[in-house]
Amino acid sequence: MIIKEEFLQFVPTIDTTGKGLADIIIQSLHSFGIETKYLRGQGYDGCASMSGQFNGVQAIIRQSYPLATYVHCAAHVLNLAVSYSCSIQEIRNCLGTISKVRDFFIYPKRKDVLKNEIEESQECITKKTLKRLCATRWVERFYAVNDFLELFECVIESLFIISKWNDTETSSQASNLRTSILNGDFIICLLIVNKVFSYGLHLSKQLQRINIDLGEAMDLAEDTIKELQSIRSNAESEFQTIFENALTLANKLDINISIPRIAGRQTKRVNIEANSPESYFRVAFFIPYLDTFIDQLNSRFGRLNGLAMLSTKKLELMSMK
């Protein structure tokens, strides 16, 4: 079978209920002369108006076309898995700080300071500005994190310069942001996210190819899960590399990476006893983040995999007939 993807048209929507959207979809197909009686599949994201079991678009369309199986968009499934795994407090705080720093530098005068630092840097820097963290496509945040990491030292120097301005509000913001990123926890999380996001980004690009089918998508997702499980199985050696890179960056900036103070009655933050900063951050940040990401990929893609296997069996039965 040859997979063919064609864009039909943009359609203005007024009624955004499941029924209203379902009617628009069917009318659009009819207007292009497409025989809807041959409709065998439908794919959307997971919002209630589209995927709802009773009043969603997929449910309403299946009332008229029972063979039109609903498939949750695989790229959206990946996005949800990444988003949920980033709900771990330390990772969430790191991404939130990156977003605040980027927003701080959107003003021309502040942006010029950063631009000058980049131009005067002795390092081989390819990035010219900070990227915005995409609000919806979490996998695309890799670019923002990667660029931030490359411009890290320039950002530090720029914030230091701005913190000396006479403008009290701006200088105070710059000083607070600089303090937030000159922190061992932040640097560790930054490097962890940069590594793990790179695996999700590759999968995301593959899932959005126009000639991919559900079976191949599941194989690619399984390969990514196996890669992450391999990292998890070798967490000690994998994190050692991350921690060494963090130490190199921290030493450049005269930052001390140490174990946070442990309190016997502390319940609001990670409270793990460890004999070294490396083992502490591995157990407190790296392993929980990896475990959550792997669990999310397994559970979310597991449902799609079951659907892919069911569809394969149906095709085999049809060919036998």
C-alpha positions as a Markdown table, in Angstrom:
| # | Residue | x | y | z |
|---|---|---|---|---|
| 1 | Met | 0.0 | 0.0 | 0.0 |
| 2 | Ile | 1.2 | 3.5 | -0.9 |
| 3 | Ile | 0.6 | 6.1 | 1.8 |
| 4 | Lys | -0.5 | 9.4 | 0.3 |
| 5 | Glu | -1.1 | 12.6 | 2.2 |
| 6 | Glu | -3.0 | 15.5 | 0.7 |
| 7 | Phe | -4.0 | 18.9 | 2.2 |
| 8 | Leu | -7.7 | 19.7 | 1.5 |
| 9 | Gln | -8.4 | 23.1 | 2.8 |
| 10 | Phe | -8.6 | 25.5 | 5.8 |
| 11 | Val | -12.1 | 25.7 | 7.2 |
| 12 | Pro | -13.4 | 28.5 | 9.4 |
| 13 | Thr | -15.0 | 27.0 | 12.5 |
| 14 | Ile | -17.8 | 28.6 | 14.6 |
| 15 | Asp | -19.3 | 25.6 | 16.3 |
| 16 | Thr | -16.4 | 23.9 | 18.1 |
| 17 | Thr | -18.5 | 21.1 | 19.7 |
| 18 | Gly | -17.9 | 17.6 | 18.7 |
| 19 | Lys | -21.0 | 17.5 | 16.4 |
| 20 | Gly | -20.1 | 20.8 | 14.8 |
| 21 | Leu | -16.6 | 19.8 | 14.0 |
| 22 | Ala | -17.7 | 16.3 | 12.8 |
| 23 | Asp | -20.1 | 17.9 | 10.4 |
| 24 | Ile | -17.4 | 20.2 | 9.0 |
| 25 | Ile | -15.1 | 17.3 | 8.4 |
| 26 | Ile | -17.7 | 15.2 | 6.5 |
| 27 | Gln | -18.8 | 18.3 | 4.5 |
| 28 | Ser | -15.2 | 19.0 | 3.5 |
| 29 | Leu | -14.7 | 15.4 | 2.3 |
| 30 | His | -17.9 | 15.6 | 0.3 |
| 31 | Ser | -16.9 | 18.9 | -1.3 |
| 32 | Phe | -13.8 | 17.3 | -2.7 |
| 33 | Gly | -15.7 | 14.3 | -4.0 |
| 34 | Ile | -14.3 | 11.9 | -1.5 |
| 35 | Glu | -16.5 | 8.8 | -0.9 |
| 36 | Thr | -17.0 | 8.8 | 2.8 |
| 37 | Lys | -18.4 | 5.3 | 2.7 |
| 38 | Tyr | -14.8 | 4.1 | 2.4 |
| 39 | Leu | -13.7 | 6.0 | 5.6 |
| 40 | Arg | -11.6 | 3.6 | 7.6 |
| 41 | Gly | -9.7 | 5.8 | 10.0 |
| 42 | Gln | -9.6 | 9.2 | 11.8 |
| 43 | Gly | -6.8 | 10.8 | 13.7 |
| 44 | Tyr | -6.8 | 13.8 | 16.1 |
| 45 | Asp | -5.2 | 15.0 | 19.3 |
| 46 | Gly | -6.6 | 13.9 | 22.6 |
| 47 | Cys | -8.7 | 16.9 | 23.6 |
| 48 | Ala | -12.3 | 16.1 | 24.7 |
| 49 | Ser | -14.0 | 17.7 | 21.7 |
| 50 | Met | -12.0 | 15.5 | 19.3 |
| 51 | Ser | -11.5 | 12.2 | 21.2 |
| 52 | Gly | -14.5 | 12.2 | 23.6 |
| 53 | Gln | -16.0 | 8.7 | 24.0 |
| 54 | Phe | -19.6 | 9.9 | 23.6 |
| 55 | Asn | -19.7 | 13.5 | 22.2 |
| 56 | Gly | -16.3 | 13.8 | 20.6 |
| 57 | Val | -15.7 | 14.1 | 16.9 |
| 58 | Gln | -14.5 | 10.5 | 16.6 |
| 59 | Ala | -17.5 | 9.1 | 18.4 |
| 60 | Ile | -20.0 | 11.0 | 16.3 |
| 61 | Ile | -18.3 | 10.1 | 13.0 |
| 62 | Arg | -18.2 | 6.4 | 14.0 |
| 63 | Gln | -22.0 | 6.5 | 14.6 |
| 64 | Ser | -22.3 | 6.9 | 10.8 |
| 65 | Tyr | -19.1 | 5.2 | 9.8 |
| 66 | Pro | -18.4 | 2.3 | 12.2 |
| 67 | Leu | -15.2 | 1.2 | 10.5 |
| 68 | Ala | -13.6 | 4.6 | 10.9 |
| 69 | Thr | -11.2 | 3.7 | 13.8 |
| 70 | Tyr | -10.0 | 6.6 | 15.9 |
| 71 | Val | -6.2 | 6.8 | 16.3 |
| 72 | His | -4.7 | 9.3 | 18.7 |
| 73 | Cys | -2.1 | 11.3 | 16.9 |
| 74 | Ala | 1.3 | 9.6 | 17.7 |
| 75 | Ala | 3.2 | 12.9 | 17.7 |
| 76 | His | 0.7 | 14.4 | 20.2 |
| 77 | Val | 1.0 | 11.3 | 22.3 |
| 78 | Leu | 4.8 | 11.9 | 22.5 |
| 79 | Asn | 4.2 | 15.5 | 23.3 |
| 80 | Leu | 2.0 | 14.5 | 26.3 |
| 81 | Ala | 4.6 | 12.1 | 27.5 |
| 82 | Val | 7.3 | 14.7 | 27.5 |
| 83 | Ser | 5.0 | 17.3 | 29.1 |
| 84 | Tyr | 4.0 | 15.0 | 31.9 |
| 85 | Ser | 7.5 | 13.8 | 32.7 |
| 86 | Cys | 8.6 | 17.5 | 33.0 |
| 87 | Ser | 6.1 | 17.9 | 35.9 |
| 88 | Ile | 8.9 | 16.7 | 38.2 |
| 89 | Gln | 9.5 | 19.8 | 40.4 |
| 90 | Glu | 13.2 | 20.3 | 39.7 |
| 91 | Ile | 12.9 | 19.8 | 35.9 |
| 92 | Arg | 9.8 | 22.1 | 35.9 |
| 93 | Asn | 11.7 | 24.8 | 37.8 |
| 94 | Cys | 14.6 | 24.6 | 35.4 |
| 95 | Leu | 12.4 | 25.1 | 32.3 |
| 96 | Gly | 10.5 | 27.8 | 34.1 |
| 97 | Thr | 13.8 | 29.7 | 34.8 |
| 98 | Ile | 14.9 | 29.3 | 31.1 |
| 99 | Ser | 11.6 | 30.8 | 30.0 |
| 100 | Lys | 11.9 | 33.8 | 32.4 |
| 101 | Val | 15.4 | 34.5 | 31.2 |
| 102 | Arg | 14.4 | 34.4 | 27.6 |
| 103 | Asp | 11.4 | 36.7 | 28.2 |
| 104 | Phe | 13.8 | 39.1 | 30.1 |
| 105 | Phe | 15.9 | 39.5 | 27.0 |
| 106 | Ile | 13.1 | 40.2 | 24.5 |
| 107 | Tyr | 13.4 | 44.0 | 25.1 |
| 108 | Pro | 15.8 | 45.7 | 22.6 |
| 109 | Lys | 18.1 | 47.4 | 25.1 |
| 110 | Arg | 18.6 | 44.2 | 27.1 |
| 111 | Lys | 18.9 | 42.1 | 23.9 |
| 112 | Asp | 21.7 | 44.4 | 22.7 |
| 113 | Val | 23.7 | 43.6 | 25.8 |
| 114 | Leu | 23.4 | 39.9 | 25.2 |
| 115 | Lys | 24.2 | 40.4 | 21.5 |
| 116 | Asn | 27.4 | 42.3 | 22.4 |
| 117 | Glu | 28.5 | 39.5 | 24.8 |
| 118 | Ile | 28.0 | 36.9 | 22.1 |
| 119 | Glu | 30.0 | 38.9 | 19.6 |
| 120 | Glu | 32.8 | 39.5 | 22.0 |
| 121 | Ser | 33.0 | 35.9 | 23.3 |
| 122 | Gln | 36.2 | 33.9 | 22.7 |
| 123 | Glu | 34.1 | 30.7 | 22.3 |
| 124 | Cys | 32.9 | 29.3 | 19.0 |
| 125 | Ile | 29.2 | 30.3 | 19.4 |
| 126 | Thr | 26.8 | 29.5 | 16.6 |
| 127 | Lys | 23.6 | 30.8 | 18.3 |
| 128 | Lys | 22.7 | 34.5 | 18.1 |
| 129 | Thr | 19.8 | 34.7 | 20.5 |
| 130 | Leu | 17.7 | 32.7 | 23.0 |
| 131 | Lys | 14.7 | 30.8 | 21.7 |
| 132 | Arg | 11.3 | 30.8 | 23.2 |
| 133 | Leu | 10.1 | 27.6 | 24.9 |
| 134 | Cys | 7.2 | 26.4 | 22.8 |
| 135 | Ala | 4.0 | 26.4 | 24.8 |
| 136 | Thr | 2.4 | 23.4 | 23.2 |
| 137 | Arg | 5.1 | 21.3 | 21.4 |
| 138 | Trp | 7.2 | 20.3 | 24.4 |
| 139 | Val | 9.6 | 18.2 | 22.3 |
| 140 | Glu | 10.5 | 21.3 | 20.3 |
| 141 | Arg | 11.8 | 22.8 | 23.6 |
| 142 | Phe | 15.0 | 20.9 | 22.9 |
| 143 | Tyr | 16.1 | 23.8 | 20.7 |
| 144 | Ala | 15.5 | 26.4 | 23.4 |
| 145 | Val | 17.3 | 24.3 | 26.0 |
| 146 | Asn | 20.2 | 23.5 | 23.7 |
| 147 | Asp | 20.6 | 27.2 | 22.7 |
| 148 | Phe | 20.4 | 28.3 | 26.3 |
| 149 | Leu | 23.2 | 25.9 | 27.2 |
| 150 | Glu | 25.4 | 27.2 | 24.4 |
| 151 | Leu | 24.8 | 30.8 | 25.4 |
| 152 | Phe | 25.0 | 30.1 | 29.1 |
| 153 | Glu | 28.2 | 32.1 | 29.9 |
| 154 | Cys | 27.0 | 35.0 | 27.7 |
| 155 | Val | 23.7 | 35.1 | 29.6 |
| 156 | Ile | 25.5 | 35.2 | 32.9 |
| 157 | Glu | 27.7 | 38.1 | 31.9 |
| 158 | Ser | 24.8 | 40.0 | 30.3 |
| 159 | Leu | 22.7 | 39.6 | 33.5 |
| 160 | Phe | 25.7 | 40.9 | 35.6 |
| 161 | Ile | 26.0 | 44.0 | 33.4 |
| 162 | Ile | 22.3 | 44.7 | 33.6 |
| 163 | Ser | 22.2 | 44.2 | 37.3 |
| 164 | Lys | 24.4 | 47.3 | 37.6 |
| 165 | Trp | 22.0 | 49.6 | 35.8 |
| 166 | Asn | 20.3 | 52.4 | 37.6 |
| 167 | Asp | 16.9 | 51.1 | 36.7 |
| 168 | Thr | 16.0 | 49.5 | 40.0 |
| 169 | Glu | 13.3 | 47.1 | 38.8 |
| 170 | Thr | 15.3 | 45.8 | 35.8 |
| 171 | Ser | 18.6 | 45.5 | 37.7 |
| 172 | Ser | 16.8 | 43.6 | 40.5 |
| 173 | Gln | 15.2 | 41.2 | 38.0 |
| 174 | Ala | 18.6 | 40.6 | 36.3 |
| 175 | Ser | 20.3 | 39.9 | 39.7 |
| 176 | Asn | 17.6 | 37.5 | 40.8 |
| 177 | Leu | 17.7 | 35.6 | 37.5 |
| 178 | Arg | 21.5 | 35.4 | 37.6 |
| 179 | Thr | 21.3 | 34.0 | 41.1 |
| 180 | Ser | 18.8 | 31.4 | 39.9 |
| 181 | Ile | 20.9 | 30.0 | 37.1 |
| 182 | Leu | 24.2 | 30.2 | 39.0 |
| 183 | Asn | 23.0 | 27.2 | 41.0 |
| 184 | Gly | 24.2 | 23.6 | 41.0 |
| 185 | Asp | 20.6 | 22.2 | 40.8 |
| 186 | Phe | 19.8 | 24.3 | 37.8 |
| 187 | Ile | 23.0 | 23.3 | 35.9 |
| 188 | Ile | 22.4 | 19.6 | 36.6 |
| 189 | Cys | 18.8 | 19.8 | 35.4 |
| 190 | Leu | 19.7 | 21.8 | 32.3 |
| 191 | Leu | 22.1 | 19.1 | 31.2 |
| 192 | Ile | 19.7 | 16.3 | 32.1 |
| 193 | Val | 16.9 | 17.8 | 30.1 |
| 194 | Asn | 19.2 | 18.6 | 27.1 |
| 195 | Lys | 20.2 | 14.9 | 26.9 |
| 196 | Val | 16.7 | 13.3 | 27.3 |
| 197 | Phe | 15.0 | 15.8 | 25.0 |
| 198 | Ser | 17.3 | 14.9 | 22.2 |
| 199 | Tyr | 15.9 | 11.4 | 22.1 |
| 200 | Gly | 12.3 | 12.7 | 22.0 |
| 201 | Leu | 13.1 | 15.2 | 19.3 |
| 202 | His | 14.4 | 12.5 | 16.9 |
| 203 | Leu | 11.3 | 10.4 | 17.5 |
| 204 | Ser | 9.0 | 13.5 | 17.0 |
| 205 | Lys | 10.5 | 14.2 | 13.6 |
| 206 | Gln | 10.1 | 10.6 | 12.5 |
| 207 | Leu | 6.5 | 10.5 | 13.6 |
| 208 | Gln | 5.6 | 13.6 | 11.5 |
| 209 | Arg | 6.9 | 12.1 | 8.2 |
| 210 | Ile | 4.1 | 12.1 | 5.6 |
| 211 | Asn | 4.7 | 8.4 | 4.6 |
| 212 | Ile | 4.8 | 6.8 | 8.0 |
| 213 | Asp | 2.2 | 4.3 | 9.0 |
| 214 | Leu | 1.0 | 3.3 | 12.5 |
| 215 | Gly | 3.1 | 0.1 | 12.6 |
| 216 | Glu | 6.3 | 1.9 | 11.7 |
| 217 | Ala | 5.5 | 4.6 | 14.3 |
| 218 | Met | 5.2 | 2.0 | 17.0 |
| 219 | Asp | 8.5 | 0.4 | 16.0 |
| 220 | Leu | 10.2 | 3.8 | 16.2 |
| 221 | Ala | 8.6 | 4.5 | 19.6 |
| 222 | Glu | 9.8 | 1.1 | 20.8 |
| 223 | Asp | 13.3 | 1.8 | 19.7 |
| 224 | Thr | 13.3 | 5.1 | 21.6 |
| 225 | Ile | 12.0 | 3.4 | 24.7 |
| 226 | Lys | 14.8 | 0.7 | 24.4 |
| 227 | Glu | 17.4 | 3.5 | 24.1 |
| 228 | Leu | 16.1 | 5.2 | 27.2 |
| 229 | Gln | 15.9 | 1.9 | 29.1 |
| 230 | Ser | 19.5 | 1.3 | 28.2 |
| 231 | Ile | 20.4 | 4.7 | 29.7 |
| 232 | Arg | 18.4 | 3.8 | 32.8 |
| 233 | Ser | 20.1 | 0.4 | 33.1 |
| 234 | Asn | 23.5 | 2.2 | 32.9 |
| 235 | Ala | 22.3 | 5.2 | 34.9 |
| 236 | Glu | 25.5 | 5.4 | 37.0 |
| 237 | Ser | 27.9 | 5.7 | 34.0 |
| 238 | Glu | 25.5 | 7.8 | 31.9 |
| 239 | Phe | 25.0 | 10.3 | 34.7 |
| 240 | Gln | 28.7 | 10.4 | 35.5 |
| 241 | Thr | 29.3 | 12.0 | 32.0 |
| 242 | Ile | 26.5 | 14.5 | 32.7 |
| 243 | Phe | 27.9 | 15.3 | 36.2 |
| 244 | Glu | 31.4 | 15.8 | 34.8 |
| 245 | Asn | 30.1 | 18.3 | 32.2 |
| 246 | Ala | 28.2 | 20.1 | 35.0 |
| 247 | Leu | 31.4 | 20.3 | 37.1 |
| 248 | Thr | 33.4 | 21.7 | 34.1 |
| 249 | Leu | 30.8 | 24.4 | 33.6 |
| 250 | Ala | 30.4 | 25.1 | 37.3 |
| 251 | Asn | 34.2 | 25.5 | 37.8 |
| 252 | Lys | 34.3 | 28.0 | 34.9 |
| 253 | Leu | 31.7 | 30.1 | 36.7 |
| 254 | Asp | 33.0 | 29.4 | 40.3 |
| 255 | Ile | 29.9 | 27.6 | 41.3 |
| 256 | Asn | 29.9 | 24.9 | 44.0 |
| 257 | Ile | 27.8 | 21.8 | 43.3 |
| 258 | Ser | 27.0 | 20.3 | 46.6 |
| 259 | Ile | 24.4 | 18.2 | 48.4 |
| 260 | Pro | 21.5 | 20.4 | 49.7 |
| 261 | Arg | 21.0 | 20.5 | 53.4 |
| 262 | Ile | 19.3 | 17.4 | 54.7 |
| 263 | Ala | 16.5 | 17.9 | 57.3 |
| 264 | Gly | 15.0 | 15.0 | 59.1 |
| 265 | Arg | 11.5 | 16.4 | 59.0 |
| 266 | Gln | 11.7 | 17.9 | 55.5 |
| 267 | Thr | 8.7 | 16.9 | 53.3 |
| 268 | Lys | 8.5 | 19.6 | 50.7 |
| 269 | Arg | 11.6 | 18.7 | 48.7 |
| 270 | Val | 13.9 | 15.7 | 47.8 |
| 271 | Asn | 15.4 | 14.5 | 51.0 |
| 272 | Ile | 17.9 | 11.7 | 50.1 |
| 273 | Glu | 20.9 | 10.7 | 52.0 |
| 274 | Ala | 23.9 | 10.3 | 49.7 |
| 275 | Asn | 27.7 | 10.1 | 50.1 |
| 276 | Ser | 28.5 | 12.4 | 47.2 |
| 277 | Pro | 26.9 | 15.2 | 45.1 |
| 278 | Glu | 27.0 | 12.9 | 42.1 |
| 279 | Ser | 25.1 | 10.1 | 43.7 |
| 280 | Tyr | 22.6 | 12.5 | 45.3 |
| 281 | Phe | 21.7 | 14.2 | 42.0 |
| 282 | Arg | 21.6 | 10.9 | 40.1 |
| 283 | Val | 19.1 | 9.4 | 42.6 |
| 284 | Ala | 17.1 | 12.7 | 43.2 |
| 285 | Phe | 16.9 | 14.1 | 39.7 |
| 286 | Phe | 18.2 | 11.9 | 36.9 |
| 287 | Ile | 16.6 | 8.5 | 37.7 |
| 288 | Pro | 13.1 | 9.8 | 38.6 |
| 289 | Tyr | 13.0 | 11.9 | 35.4 |
| 290 | Leu | 14.0 | 9.0 | 33.3 |
| 291 | Asp | 11.6 | 6.6 | 35.0 |
| 292 | Thr | 8.7 | 8.9 | 34.6 |
| 293 | Phe | 9.5 | 9.5 | 30.9 |
| 294 | Ile | 9.8 | 5.8 | 30.1 |
| 295 | Asp | 6.6 | 5.0 | 32.0 |
| 296 | Gln | 4.7 | 7.6 | 30.1 |
| 297 | Leu | 6.0 | 6.4 | 26.7 |
| 298 | Asn | 5.2 | 2.8 | 27.6 |
| 299 | Ser | 1.7 | 3.5 | 28.8 |
| 300 | Arg | 0.7 | 6.0 | 26.1 |
| 301 | Phe | 2.2 | 4.2 | 23.1 |
| 302 | Gly | 1.1 | 0.9 | 24.5 |
| 303 | Arg | -2.5 | 1.8 | 23.7 |
| 304 | Leu | -1.6 | 2.7 | 20.2 |
| 305 | Asn | 0.5 | -0.5 | 19.8 |
| 306 | Gly | -2.6 | -2.5 | 20.7 |
| 307 | Leu | -4.6 | -0.7 | 18.1 |
| 308 | Ala | -1.8 | -1.3 | 15.5 |
| 309 | Met | -1.8 | -5.0 | 16.2 |
| 310 | Leu | -5.6 | -5.2 | 16.0 |
| 311 | Ser | -5.5 | -3.4 | 12.6 |
| 312 | Thr | -2.9 | -5.8 | 11.3 |
| 313 | Lys | -5.0 | -8.8 | 12.3 |
| 314 | Lys | -8.0 | -7.3 | 10.5 |
| 315 | Leu | -5.9 | -6.8 | 7.4 |
| 316 | Glu | -4.7 | -10.4 | 7.5 |
| 317 | Leu | -8.3 | -11.7 | 7.9 |
| 318 | Met | -9.4 | -9.6 | 4.9 |
| 319 | Ser | -6.5 | -10.9 | 2.7 |
| 320 | Met | -7.4 | -14.5 | 3.7 |
| 321 | Lys | -11.0 | -13.9 | 2.6 |
